[in-house]
Amino acid sequence: MVIFSFIFAICCAAIAEMVKINNKISLKK
């Protein structure tokens, strides 16, 4: 269960980073 929570946290962080990158690209256009 702890491992699942750890993986879930990593996925959330990865998605958050992708959103930040997409926002930066959108602002540049």
DRENVO-929482 format. One record per residue (C-alpha): x, y, z. Coordinates in steps of 0.001 Angstrom, whole numbers, padded with zeros to 6 digits, always signed. Last residue first. Example, Ala and Ser with C-alpha at 12.3 -4.5 7.8 and 13.67 -1.06 7.14 Angstrom:
# residues 2
+013670-001060+007140/+012300-004500+007800/
***
This chain:
# residues 29
+003049+031661-028469/+005452+031912-025490/+002563+031758-022985/+001377+028416-024410/+004889+026932-024106/+005110+028032-020448/+001652+026575-019713/+002612+023261-021342/+005773+023080-019198/+003783+023749-016001/+001176+021139-016984/+003891+018558-017658/+005447+019286-014238/+002073+018765-012528/+001583+015475-014392/+005001+014252-013242/+004272+015281-009635/+000938+013437-009697/+002595+010326-011132/+005321+010441-008456/+002692+010737-005705/+000770+007752-007129/+003982+005680-007195/+004617+006474-003507/+000994+005743-002577/+001214+002375-004353/+004481+001579-002527/+002853+002376+000822/+000000+000000+000000/
***
